Amino acid sequence: TKLRLMTSGAAHIFLNPAVAIDLGLTEVLRYLIEDVEIDVNTQSYGGVVFNHRMPPIAHALVHPDPSAFQYLTSVSGLDANPVLLSFTGYERAFTLLHQLAFGDCLLDVTRIVTLLNRDEVDVDALHGRGHTPLHCIIARTGADVAMYDRAHLMLAKALLDAGASTDHVDLGFIPNRQGYNGMMLTLLEAADREERDDIIASLDRQKRRREV
């Protein structure tokens, strides 16, 4: 029989953990990690969701099906908050949490909490300009035009609940206390997790009243 070697282009599609996750093929992902022995933290593959190369855990965070995320977090050696190699210059030391803070992807906050609870994750990691992920959420749209939604509030709350410091956060990026801006400031000023829980509960009650 003839041995047919897969071209590099085909291999980049069919032996690609990012594509496997984006297409919901968790068993293929498992095969690639365990049998093909692709590094669980690889950043060598592009997928469907992101326009630059990201580690598999990033793809698993945003996929509607949680099975890939559950699998990856069970794999020994996973880096839950890797430095992203596709970012250079002033964005050196730019981690996955920094990227999520700046992004607009819909996230399952329970998955974020799972990552934040891992021992190796530094919730106050500084990127090249000395900013933490929490600061990046606050500053995501620039001074005087801060705009947040519930997803940004939930991500900020998750970071605060995990012990993120507000010392590196510039509140000057929040121009007023109107709407979600005020909610964000209130979260940052809250004394503890219980108070932050009450703030989110109040937000959800307001949303339900508007929907009635």
Secondary structure, 3 states (H helix, E strand, C coil): CCCCCCCHHHHHHHCCHHHHHHCCCHHHHHHHHHCCCCCCCCCCCCCCCCCCCCCHHHHHHHCCCCHHHHHHCCCCCCCCCCECCCCCHHHCCCEHHHHHHHCCCCCCHHHHHHHHCCCCCCCCCCCCCCCCHHHHHHCCCCCCCCCCCHHHHHHHHHHHHCCCCCCCCCHHHCCCCCCHHHHHHHHHHCCCHHHHHHHHHHHHHHHHHHHC
